[in-house]
Amino acid sequence: MLEIRLRPEAEQDLADAAAWYEEQRPGLGHEFLDEVEATLSSIAETPLMFPSVHRNTRRAVIHRFPFSAYFHADSPSIIVIAIMHGSRNPRRWKNR
């Protein structure tokens, strides 16, 4: 299993989304974080099973929530560059 590292921008994406869900319903933010953790575990185990969306960037859909994790899997570790809502402009992560 490969090590996963989140870029600071991805950590902020995650914190913002979890806080928003927690405001909607107590406990929902934790459920979101659990789903993200499950997705990151899948990425660490088999990163190449996720589709490439641009050059060396891959995307993993987060179950139950309209978010995806964008990551690079071409080094000894996985680098998560963004955790984005599906309605956001997909070009946003390309600048990271």
Steps between C-alpha positions, in 0.01 A plus 500: 500500500637840403523799732243774439585866548253785470617833367402794723233603250343154513507506881315833489247359249438211737464717810262741325277223366488315833411821685222577251351150535525520879299826490231329294456216746707411806706191424479537122844660486644192670317275255653699215848460650443124539409472131806704401718273714354191331566654158858590593557142620381369163731743323796386713431133420437527125561852367509399135142369505373858505460681168749751377338839444798706387857387438611335826198611706240243599156538656324290764132562572411520868198279570178652641623855444537704179877537541807355331863472603754602236845352540837425341619140517832523320735514798580279799203659674153617398459878497139619540478841337128573546177374652233673298123516472377370166338832407823699525698597195731205427776736393536615860722206597720537192666807652617301802 
